[in-house]
Amino acid sequence: MMKPKLNWQAIVSVAVMLIVGFLVVLPLVFLVEESLNVGDAMAFPPQEYGIKNYIAIFDEDFNVLVNTVIIAVMATVMAIFIGFTLAWILTRTNVPGRDKLERLMELPYYMTPLVGALAWSIIAGPKSGFVNQLWKAAGNSGDLVDVYSHFGIAWIMALFEGTVAFVMISASMKSMDPALEESARVMGASKLRTMLTVTLPLVMPGVLGATLFVFAEMLGSFAAALVIGIPARIYVITTAIWDSTLSYPPDYGRASAMGLSLFVVMFGMLTFYRWRINKGSFTTISGKAFRPRPMDMGRLAWLFLGVCCLYVFLAVFLPLAALVFTSLERFSTVILSQAEFTLANYQTALSLGPVRVALGNSLMLGFGVATVGVLLMAFLVWIIYRSRIFGRGIIEYLVMFPQAVPRLVFGLALLWAWLNIPVPIYGTLWLLALAYLTVMLPLGVRTLAGVVLQIDKSLEECARVCGAGWLYQMRTVTLPLLKPGILAAWLLIFMACVRELGTSVFLMGPNAKVIAPSIVAAFASSGTELTAAMALIQTVTVMVALIVLFRLSRGVTKELS
């Protein structure tokens, strides 16, 4: 009698859904319960329930809500424009040095948002900013620029999230058959019209996915709002949540309600995204082989090279130069005659044992979570967009929840959840790893979704018709076709883990320190000079780690180039 074959597809799908459900639903339950707490803020479970915290959002915190929406919309528009423009230039045109430029485009993501916000406060701050100091030294009065504004916060957020949009959109563009664009050119369409009428519609899943992710990231952005917004008295939801948790007694109910309110916005955006991709067909990867052929842009290629270099200059070299200059000074000033240069800031930073340990922990967590998480997310994306499992649409909403809620609030939810579970992992790296894996789910899913939607289902169907089992089909057909997206997702997840701040604040223990909160602590208690030195040490260490990782995976990287 033949033994029945195991249904690996069903087993893996159920296992993945159970893991994701546990990671997301458990803290969600505690978060909802706390948002309804209108009694003693320190009591858990709550003694009194009500909706007062939600009503207060549109009453006491209405200006905070308006500021959040204005800044998030401005920042998202700028970031998507930057990401799409750079992705199109580097994947569809013959701009000189494309391979090297593509690596440079990822540099802004190597720095924490706190580093970028700190750098631009030094560069463009009123009165004391380098630009304004030079402006006044030239005999002018007043300030030339002022980054402490709605636009300034949005500018910093967009500059450092534009690289995220670039990686997500370029993964879709790399998987698109250039013959479609060449056909439009043969029919007489200009290069600009080809980009707008052929390229953009075909990579729309990637663009919409990047927009969805970036907008959620902007809603929950904390670093720029902390460094720039608070001195300018521009409060957004994340800084209001920060104040709520630092007050005595801490108002966790208000913080939870504000965090959950953002999920309503994300729910609407995700609904539009699913409606849009279900309405059209975006398949560009079929059984027909193709070789990427960039368009010849002539002299415009040098203009596009200048655009790429300008972005790298504004997002990387100018901020790093400002930080290097500041970190080498005893007191920050741009006037060389008044500057006192010293290495004491680096000596202090390197002598702090907790800082060295925190940096090593961050790198270890980033590598582990990215490696395990990207495989989990690849299967998860296949379940959402390829399987016929009941409720797969609900799973996508569930996956996006950690992105819709600010990391500070989700960190609180995870804290409550794991304190009430009899598993002794609070204050350990294991809890941070689970937290990072949970909050990185939206990033991995959005990055891989655009690529999955471009793969023709007939390729997988052919494998099944030829007798391939589901696991064999995934290993030999689906996952190899997903390689560009998997590599992009791994890189993004690794960097996001190393620079993660919001979730780490409440989950970091005495024996489980990570680097981003350590930099925040230095910023709050020390001068900008020591903070700049710590930020540069982190940035250089991460870059070295990535160079080593890229060399170890050179074979895969060359295959995907």
N, C-alpha and C positions, 0 to 999 in steps of 0.2 A: 504494500500500500504506500503510495507516494505521500510524502509530507507536504502540507500546504506551504507555499512560498510566503515569506514574510513580505508584507506591504510596507517597504521602507519609506515610500512617499508619505503614507499616512502616519507612520511612527515618527519620522523626523518633523513633519508639519505640526503634529500635536505637541511634541516635545518643545519645539521653538515657540509655539503660541503659549504654552504653559509658563515657560521661562519669562517671556516678555510680559505676560499677564501678571505674574508674581512681582516682577521688578517695578512695574508701573502702577498696578492697581493698589497694592498694599500701601505705599505712601499716599496715594490719592485718597484712600478712605480716611486716613488720619488727617489729611489736609482739609478735606471737606468738613470733618467733625470739628476741627479747631476753628474754621472760618465761621461756624455757627455759635461759637462760644461768646456769650454776652454776660457771663458772670465773672467769677474770679479768674483772672488771666493766668494764674499760676496753677490752677487746678486741672488735672487730667485724669480721667475724662472730664469734660465740662460739666458743671453743675446746673447751668442754665443755657437754654438754646434760643436763638432768634436770628433775625436777618438784619439787625442793626448795623453790622459791619458792612454789609453790601449797600445799604441805604446811604451810609456815610461817604461812599465813593463818589456819588453824584451830588453830595451836599458839601461836606467839609473838604473833600479832596478833588473837587471838579477841576481846579486849575492844574493840579498835578496830572490829571488824566489828559487834559488838553495839551500840556507840554509834552507828555509822552508820545501822543499821536503825531503831533507836528514834527518833532525831532525824528521819530521812527520813519515817517513817510519820506521826509527829505533825505535822510541817510540811505534808505532803501533805493530810492530812485537814483541817487548818485552812485551807490555801490553796484547796482545792476548795470548801469550805463558803463561804468569802468570795467566791470567783469566781462560783459558781452563784447565791448570794443577790443579789449586786449585778447580775448579768446579768438575772435574772428581774425585779428591781425596775425596771431602766432600759429593758427591752425589752417587758415585758408589762403594766406598770401605768402609771397616769397620775400618777406622782410629779411634783411641780412642777419645772420646769427640767431636764427629762430630757436635752436636747441638751448643755447646758453641763456637767451632772454627768458625762455620758459622757466628755467631754474630760478632766475632772478625774480620773476613775478611771484614766486612763492615766499620770498624773503620776508615780506611784511607779516606773514602768518607765523614766522619764527619768533616774533616778539609778542609779549603779552599786551593786551589792550592798555594795561596800566602803563607800560613802557611808552607806548605811542602817546597817550594822553599827557604823561609827564613831560615828554620831549616837546610836544607842541605848546604846553604851558610855558616852557622855557623859551621857546622860539617866538611865540606870538602873544604872550601875555601882555596886558596893559602895563605901561610904565617900565616894569622890570624885564620884559621880554627882549630877546636879543635884537629882533627887528626894530622895535621901538627905541631901544637904546641907541642903535646905529642911526636911526632917523633923527633923534634929538642931537646926537653928536655932530650931525651934518648941519646943525643950525636951525632945524625945523621945530615947531611947537606941536603939542598934542600927540596923540598916538596914531600911527599909520594903520595898524591892524589891532583887532581885539578878538581873541579866540573865545573869550568868556561871553558867549551868546548862544542862542538857539542854533544858528548856522554853524558856529564854531564847534559845538558838540557834535552836530550831524556830520560835519566835515571830517572830524577825527574818526568817528565811527565808520564812515563810508570808506575812508582811505585804507583802513586796516581790515575791513570786511570785504572790500572789493576783490581781494585776492581769493577769498572763499568762493565768491561768485565766479571768478575766472576759472578756478579748478573744476567746479561743478559743471559749468557750461562747456568748457573745453573738452571734458570727457565725452559729452554728447557730440560735439563737432568732430572729434577724432573718429567717431564711429559712423560718420555720414559719407555716403558714396559721392565723390566729387563729380561723377558723371552727370548728376542732376543739375549741378551748377553750370557745367560745361554745355549742357543742352540749352539752358537759358541764354548763355552767351552766344551760342551759334544762332539762336533765333533773334539776336540783335539787342538783347537786354544789356544795359550798362552794368558795370561792376557794383555800383551802389544799389541799383534796382534788383540785381541778382541776390545781393545780401538781404534786402528787405522782403523780397517776394518768394525766395526759394530757401535760403539758409535759415532765416529766422523762423518761418513756419515749421520747418522740419526739426529744428532743435527746440521747439516750444516746450516740450516736457522738461528739458533741462533748464530752460530759462524760468519757467513757472515754478519748478522745484527750487531753484536757487532763490527766486523772489520770496517764495513761501518761507524758506529757511532763514534768509537774511532779515526779512521783516520781523520774524519772531525773535531773532538774535538782537535786533535793534530795540525791540520792546523790552527785552530783559537785560540790555547792556548796563553795566554797573561802573566800570572803571572810568570811562570818560565823564559820566554823570557825577561821579565822586570827585574827581580831580578838577574838572572844569565847572560843573553845574553848581555845586555847593558854594564855592566862592562867589559865583555870579547870582546866587539865590534863585537858580532855576532848578526846581525840584521835579523829578520824574518819579515814576512808580518805584523803581529800584531804590532810589535814595530815600524815598518816603518809607519803604519797607525797612531799610537800614536803620533809619531813625526809630521806627517802631520797635525793633528788636533791641536797640540800645537803651531805650527809655526804661524807667523803673516805676511800676512793674512793666516788663516787656509786653507790648500789645500784639501778641501773636495772632489773635483773631483778626485784627485789622490787616496785618501783613498777609495772612492767608487769603482773606477775601479779595484783596487787591491783586494777588497773584492769580487766583482763579478767574477773576474778571477778564484777564487777558486771554484765557482759553476760549471765551466766546468769540473774540476777534479771530483767533486762529481757526476755530471751527468753521466760520464763514469762508475764510480763505481756502481752507482745505476742501470744502464742498465745491467751491468754484474750480479748483484745480482738477478734481476728479471729474466734474462735468465737462471740462474742456478737453481732457485727454480721452474721455470716453466718446466724445463727439466726433473726433477725427482719427485718422491713421497716421502714425509717425514712423512706420517701419522703413528703415533704410539699410538694414543688414539682412541680406538674403543669401541664397546659395551661390550667387554670382560673386566671384572674387573681384576685388578692386584694389588699386594702389593709390594712396592719397597723393594728389597732384595740386600743389598750391597755385593760385592765380598769379600771373605775371603782372605786377603793379607798376612796372617801369620806374620813373622817378619818384612816384608816390611812395615806393617802398622805403625811401630814406625819410620821408615825412613820418611814416608809421613807426620807423625805428626811433625817431625823435619823441613820438608820443609815448612809446614804451619806456624810453630812458627817463622822460619827465616823471612818469609815475614812480619808477624805482627811486628817483632822486627825492621826490616829495615824501614817499612812504618809508624809505629805508635810509638813504645816505644823509639827508638833512637831519632827521631825528637822531640818528646815531652820532653824527658829528656834534650835535648840540649836547647829547648825553656824555660823550667822551670829553668834550671841553669842560662841562660842568663837573664831571667826576674827578678831574685833575686839579680842580680849584679848591682852595680853602674856603673861599666865599664866592658865590656865583656872580660873575660880571662879565660882560663882553668887551669892556674897555681894558685892553692889554696892559696899559700903564698901571692899572689898579689891581690886576690879577696876581694872586699868589698861588703858584702851582705846587702840587704835592701828590705823593702816592699814598698818603695816609688813609684815604678813603678805601682803597683796594686792600691795604693791609688790615684794616678793621673788618671789612667784609669777609675776607678769607680766614681771619682768625676766629670767626664765630663758628663753633662746631655745629650748632643747629642749622646754620645756613647750608653747610656742606652736605649734611645728612638730608636736608629737605630737597636739595637739588638732585641728589642721587635717587631719592624716593620718587620724585616726579618723573625722571627719565625711565625708571623701572616700571612704574604704573603706565606710562604712555606706551611703552613697547608691548607690555602684556595685554592691556585692554584693546589696543589697536589690532593685535594679532588674533586674539580670540573673537573680538567684536565684529571684525569685518566678515568673518565666515558666518557668524550668526545672522548678520544683517543681509548677506547675500541670499541665504535661504529664506529670510523673512520677506525680502523684496519679491522673490519668486512666488512665495505663497500669496502675496497681495495681488500681484499682477498676472500670474500664470495659472495658479491653481483654481479649482472650482469649489473650494472649501466654503461652507456656509459661514458668513460673518467676516469674510476677509476684508470688507470695506471698513468694518468697525475696528479691525486690528490697526488699520492705517491711522485712524483718528487716535487710537490709544497710543500708538508709537509717537505721534507728534505732541502728545501732552507734555512730556518733559521740556520740549522746546518752547511751548506756549507759556509756560509758567516760569517766571524769573528764577535763576539758579539759587538765589538766596532762599526763596520760599521752598523750592524743591529740596534744598539741603535741610531745611527745618523739618519737612515732611519725612524725609529719610531718617532724621535724628529721632523723631517720635516713634516711627515705625520700628526701628531696630532696638530702641530702648525698651519697647514693650514685647519684644520677641525673646524668648529664653535662649538666645544664641550669643555667646560672649565674643562678638566681633567689634563692638563699639570701641572707638579709639585705636583701631588697628588699620593696617593698610588694606586688609580684606574688605572692610566696609567702604573705604575710599574707592577701591577697584569696582565694587558693585555699583556704587553711586556714579562713577564715571561711565561705566558701561550703560547705565540707564539713561543718563542725560546725553550720551553720544548717539543713541539710537536714531534720533531724527536726522542727524548729520549724515550718518552712513546710509540710511534709507533714501534720503533725498538725492545723495550723490549717485547711488546705484540705480535709482528708479528711472532716470532719464536714459540710461544705457539699456536697461532691460526692455523698455518700451520700443527701442529701435531694433531689437532682435526679432527677426521673423519667426513666428511660432512654428512654421513648417520645418525649420531646421531640427527642432526638438522632436517634432512628429515623425520626421524621417528616421531619426535614431530609434524611436520606439517601434516603428514599422519593421525596421531591420532586426528587431529582437533585443535591443538594448534595454536593460533594466533601468529604473529611475535613477539610482545612484550612479550607474555607469554613464547615463546620459548627462547628468549634472557634472560629472567629473571630466568628461571628454568633449562635451558640446557647450553647455550653458556657461560653466565657470571660465573656460578659456576665452569665450566671447566677451565675458565680463571683465577681463583682465585690466583694460584701461580704467574702468570705473573702480575696480578693487584697489588698484595701486593708488588712485586719487583719494579714495575713501580712507585707506590705511594712513596715508600721509596726513590728511586732515584730522583724523581721530588722534593720531600720535601727538600732533601739535596742540590740539584742543585740550588733551589731557595734561600736557606739561604746563599749559598756561591757565588751566582752570582755577577760578577764584571763588565764584559765588558758592558752589557746592562745598568747597573745601573748608570754608570759614567755620561752619558749625560741626563738621565731621572730623576735623583734624585733632588728633590727640597728642599727648606728650611724647609718645613713641611712634607717632605716625605723622610727621610734619612734611609739608610740601612747600614748594618755593614761592608760589604766587601770594599766598597770605603773608609770608615772611616779608615780601617786598612791601605789601600794604602796611604792615606793622612798622617797617622802617620809615615809610612815607609819613605815617601818623606821628611817630615819636622822634624822628631825626630830621636832619636837613635834606634838601634835594641832592646835595653832593653825595652823601652816602647811599641814598636811594638809587641815584644814577649809576654808581659803581656796582651795586648789587644787580641792577637790571642788565647791565652790560655783561657781567659774569654769567648770568643766566642765559642771555642771548648767544654768547660765544659758545658756551657749553652745548647748547641745543644744536647749533650749527655744526659743531664738530661731530656730535652724535649722528646727525643726519647724513653727513658726508661718509662716515663709516658704514652706515646702513645702506646707502646708495651703492657704495663700492661692493658690499657683500652681495647685493642683489643686482649687480651690473648686468647679468645675463637677461634677467626679466626686464630691466629698464631698457636695454637695447632692443629687445623684442617689441616693446610697446612704442618706441620712438618712431 
